[in-house]
């Protein structure tokens, strides 16, 4: 049953990446249509994450009173409505308002999708399950990298927003009709307030920071790596296609990486190897004719530990504190994700070199490793304290 539920959540969560990728895919069209700078495009990308700064903790708290299923359906509906609003915009600020509304939906869905999988797979292949879940994000992005570029060039920049909105509505209907919670889940609704322990705070902050910098680096890569290839003579559609190769590959490499960690451990070693691969891929991207190879390396090695990093969140707290803890997790994540795209865009505006933002991405990837080590250290200390008490 839990694998069927995971399949449903994967299908629904694809809509998040599909909607997110819209602005990055049509950024050049928006620059022409509204006279924007690339820092402005980065700001619009980052706006998708802004609501999480203010809604993550309340969303986790509301989970005590509203079912996970309803929260996800609400979030997917908001993603659809925000995308539709952006597609109707005649001024750039209206696109931004649509992005904020869609971003609120992204917050609710991301938080509760993660909680649902943690509830279903706690103690049972959780790294594998989280790896499969988080691969829905690059799957949706890869769909957007190819599909949005074609829709924009064929029908106009509005069409990608509308296509993503339709997908999100179908996903909302699927979750509403088909999702069921596990029968043995401890009741976390109503009742007394459940706070995080000191150790849970340490673990969740390490996990959140690691997930934040990892995704911020990935988003920077998605937004600016195509421009590196265009500077080598590739067309916009060809560059988008080459960069999307990595996103397609990571769908499979991520699941494999989760299996490796579930079966033999070695999380810190896996993170070090994979982040080294990500940095190497970004360096190779600057070489003419190395785009396909760099994209393959990025997807096969660099992005493989996404689910392993996300699984840290599920391991950081008790089930009855999970909704609130996920609120803390995503508050930190959204803060990092909100800040990074405008900074990357400003680097491109200031230097005129598309490789400048990729240097920022390399730095962020490198930061994942010490954060993963810190998580394992605090987790080990928690286990030792529990053994002493016994």
Secondary structure as UniProt FT lines:
FT   HELIX           2..25
FT   HELIX           27..34
FT   HELIX           38..62
FT   TURN            63..65
FT   HELIX           68..87
FT   HELIX           92..121
FT   TURN            122..123
FT   HELIX           126..155
FT   HELIX           158..178
FT   TURN            183..184
FT   HELIX           198..231
FT   TURN            232..233
FT   HELIX           236..264
FT   HELIX           267..284
FT   TURN            285..286
FT   TURN            288..289
FT   HELIX           291..297
FT   HELIX           298..302
FT   TURN            303..305
FT   HELIX           306..315
FT   HELIX           319..321
FT   HELIX           322..351
FT   HELIX           355..389
//
